[in-house]
């Protein structure tokens, strides 16, 4: 199974994704590792990415997804995947990908970003991410105000690694 934890920057994708991968004893990739240096520089400067900037990034991620699936490996990825077109680009035609939407409000996420110093994402871009966000209708939706360990347990209980279909549209709240 391929898990993709998605949501705006600062929603906890990486923290929860790493914990999930540890629980599953599987690989983990953060989408940031697929960004070009030019994309990172733009975001650091507070310049939103265009779709033309994103396509090569998403294609590189999709190649990694295809490789993990071809090898039959469970793998956890994180990616903002803000628009349905981006999620479609990441999803193979036969499925095999489970999206987990890390849902939070701008105030909660903004406060997280204000104390984060080890990332290239400029917090000034947060509103542009919320403006771009098309909430998924086919994802497990998690409330990011809950502890990361509880969110991992929600994912595992609703979307175990051997399931074919899981969590579609379900919401987990505090």
C-alpha positions as CSV (number, residue, x, y, z in Angstrom):
1,X,0.0,0.0,0.0
2,X,1.1,3.5,-0.7
3,X,0.1,6.2,1.8
4,X,0.2,9.9,0.8
5,X,-0.2,12.3,3.7
6,X,-1.4,15.6,2.2
7,X,-2.3,19.1,3.3
8,X,-0.9,22.6,3.6
9,X,2.6,23.2,4.9
10,X,2.8,23.0,8.6
11,X,-0.1,20.5,8.9
12,X,2.1,17.8,10.4
13,X,2.5,15.6,7.3
14,X,6.2,14.9,7.9
15,X,5.9,14.2,11.6
16,X,2.9,11.9,11.2
17,X,4.3,10.3,8.1
18,X,7.6,9.4,9.7
19,X,5.8,7.9,12.7
20,X,3.5,5.9,10.4
21,X,6.5,4.6,8.4
22,X,8.2,3.6,11.7
23,X,5.1,1.7,12.8
24,X,4.8,-0.1,9.5
25,X,8.6,-0.7,9.2
26,X,8.5,0.7,5.7
27,X,10.1,3.4,3.6
28,X,9.3,7.1,3.9
29,X,9.8,10.0,1.4
30,X,8.9,13.7,2.0
31,X,7.9,15.4,-1.2
32,X,10.3,18.2,-0.4
33,X,13.1,15.8,-1.4
34,X,11.7,15.8,-5.0
35,X,11.7,19.6,-5.3
36,X,14.3,21.3,-7.5
37,X,16.6,23.8,-6.0
38,X,14.8,26.5,-8.1
39,X,11.5,25.5,-6.5
40,X,12.9,25.6,-3.0
41,X,14.5,29.0,-3.7
42,X,11.2,30.4,-5.0
43,X,9.3,29.2,-1.9
44,X,12.0,30.5,0.4
45,X,11.6,33.9,-1.2
46,X,7.8,33.8,-0.7
47,X,7.0,33.2,-4.4
48,X,4.2,30.7,-4.9
49,X,4.9,27.8,-7.3
50,X,3.1,27.6,-10.6
51,X,1.7,24.4,-12.1
52,X,4.7,24.5,-14.5
53,X,7.0,24.4,-11.5
54,X,5.0,21.6,-9.9
55,X,4.6,19.1,-12.8
56,X,8.3,17.9,-12.8
57,X,8.2,17.6,-9.0
58,X,4.9,15.6,-9.1
59,X,6.3,13.4,-11.9
60,X,9.4,12.6,-9.9
61,X,7.2,11.6,-6.9
62,X,5.0,9.5,-9.1
63,X,8.0,7.6,-10.4
64,X,9.0,6.8,-6.8
65,X,5.4,5.7,-6.1
66,X,5.4,3.5,-9.2
67,X,8.8,1.9,-8.1
68,X,7.5,1.1,-4.6
69,X,4.3,-0.4,-6.1
70,X,6.3,-2.4,-8.6
71,X,8.4,-3.8,-5.8
72,X,5.3,-4.6,-3.7
73,X,6.5,-2.4,-0.9
74,X,4.4,-0.4,1.5
75,X,5.7,3.1,1.5
76,X,4.7,6.4,3.1
77,X,5.0,9.7,1.2
78,X,4.1,13.2,2.1
79,X,3.0,15.8,-0.4
80,X,0.9,19.0,-0.2
81,X,-1.2,17.6,-3.1
82,X,-3.4,20.7,-2.8
83,X,-5.4,20.3,-6.0
84,X,-7.3,17.3,-7.3
85,X,-5.2,17.5,-10.5
86,X,-2.1,17.0,-8.4
87,X,-3.6,14.0,-6.6
88,X,-4.7,12.6,-10.0
89,X,-1.1,12.9,-11.3
90,X,0.2,11.0,-8.3
91,X,-2.3,8.2,-8.5
92,X,-1.8,5.2,-10.9
93,X,-4.7,4.4,-13.1
94,X,-5.4,1.2,-11.1
95,X,-5.4,3.1,-7.8
96,X,-3.3,1.6,-5.0
97,X,-2.8,5.0,-3.3
98,X,-4.5,6.1,0.0
99,X,-4.6,9.8,0.6
100,X,-4.7,11.0,4.2
101,X,-5.8,14.7,4.5
102,X,-4.1,16.4,7.4
103,X,-6.8,19.0,8.0
104,X,-6.3,22.1,10.1
105,X,-7.3,25.8,10.2
106,X,-5.1,28.7,9.3
107,X,-4.6,29.9,12.9
108,X,-3.4,26.5,14.2
109,X,-1.1,26.0,11.2
110,X,0.1,29.6,11.2
111,X,1.2,29.3,14.9
112,X,3.1,26.1,14.0
113,X,4.9,27.8,11.1
114,X,5.8,30.8,13.2
115,X,8.1,28.7,15.4
116,X,9.5,26.5,12.6
117,X,13.0,27.6,11.6
118,X,14.4,24.5,9.8
119,X,12.4,24.7,6.6
120,X,12.6,26.6,3.4
121,X,8.9,27.2,3.2
122,X,8.1,30.9,3.8
123,X,5.1,31.2,6.2
124,X,3.9,34.2,4.1
125,X,2.8,31.5,1.5
126,X,0.3,29.8,3.9
127,X,-2.7,31.8,2.7
128,X,-1.8,31.0,-1.0
129,X,-1.9,27.3,0.0
130,X,-5.3,27.6,1.6
131,X,-6.5,29.5,-1.5
132,X,-5.2,26.7,-3.7
133,X,-6.5,23.8,-1.5
134,X,-9.3,21.7,-3.0
135,X,-10.3,19.4,-0.1
136,X,-10.3,15.8,-1.2
137,X,-13.5,13.8,-1.3
138,X,-11.7,10.4,-1.4
139,X,-9.3,10.6,1.6
140,X,-9.2,9.8,5.2
141,X,-9.6,13.2,6.9
142,X,-7.7,13.8,10.2
143,X,-8.0,16.7,12.6
144,X,-4.4,17.9,13.1
145,X,-5.1,19.2,16.6
146,X,-4.9,15.6,17.9
147,X,-1.5,14.2,18.9
148,X,0.6,12.7,16.1
149,X,0.6,9.2,17.8
150,X,-3.2,9.2,17.9
151,X,-3.3,10.2,14.2
152,X,-1.1,7.3,13.3
153,X,-3.4,4.9,15.1
154,X,-6.3,6.4,13.3
155,X,-4.6,5.7,10.0
156,X,-3.7,2.2,10.9
157,X,-7.2,1.3,12.2
158,X,-9.0,2.8,9.2
159,X,-6.4,2.0,6.5
160,X,-4.3,-1.0,7.4
161,X,-1.5,-1.8,5.0
162,X,-3.2,-4.9,3.6
163,X,-6.6,-3.2,2.8
164,X,-7.7,-2.4,-0.7
165,X,-10.1,0.4,0.1
166,X,-10.1,2.4,3.3
167,X,-11.1,5.6,5.0
168,X,-12.6,7.2,1.9
169,X,-14.2,10.4,3.0
170,X,-14.2,9.5,6.7
171,X,-13.4,12.2,9.2
172,X,-11.6,11.7,12.5
173,X,-12.2,14.5,15.0
174,X,-11.1,15.1,18.6
